Amino acid sequence: PTVRVLAYNIKHGEGMDQEVDLERVAAVIRAARPDIVTLQEIDWHVSRTGRVDQAARLGDLTGMEHAFGPFMEYQGGEYGMAILSRWPIVEVVNHELPPGTEPRSTLAARIQLPGGAGDVIVAGVHFYRTEQERFRQAREVVDIFGQEPAPVILAGDFNSRRGDRVMDVIEHHWTMPDKAGPMETFPSYRPEREIDFIGFRPADRFEVLEYRVINERVASDHRPVLMVLRVR
């Protein structure tokens, strides 16, 4: 089968017009036709976003299963990441990462691929804030999945650029190909930095059919990233 993976930091649904609009975010997701989505900056019953379970709401709006992984308590609720999947999510683990200015985790979902192709682990990340904090978090992610026998797709907001030591650690263990076309993802209205990525391991289990930044300027302060993989 082919697997369409989308990574999107949605800034709790707040667009560049300062409007919180999950329907708009869901429309961006649906247009990309993903099978699996990793979402960063997700609220769960937080007052600033109307105490909505954003992961569940986006799951409803896209017709996908959802999983939520909190980083921390925030404004009466929780703040973290989510994963959406068109295919069955059979296991979810929210792995704690070394804390920095804010707590962090990597949300890992074991997803059953169609056609008897087996399972894949999809792990979302949102590293933060200083390079030292991100470096510790990256090394922990490597340790967490080091002995995982299933293929692992790692996707999200790394808050790091290619060539720095954070991405060097990740790229030593995951295949991180170059995007086709413009590679910058932040800020969305005029991207200047490439900090959102999708990678996979082992390299021989996948063939990259497409990898690009989606030209969406308003729904969030990040542009979404899409990778289409053929499973070997």
Buried (B, 14 or more C-beta within 10 A) or exposed (E): EEBBBBBBBBBBBBBBEEEBBBEBBBBBBEEBEBBBBBBBBBBBBBEBBEEBBBBBBBBEBBEBBBBBBBBEEBEEBBBBBBBBBBBEBEEBBBBEBBBBEEBBBBBBBBBBBEEEBEBBBBBBBBBBEEEEBBBBBBBBBBEBBEEEEEBBBBBBBBBBEBEEBBBEBBBEBBBBEEBEEEBBBBBBEEBEBBBBBBBBBEBEBBEBEEBBBBEBBBBBBBBBBBBBBEBE
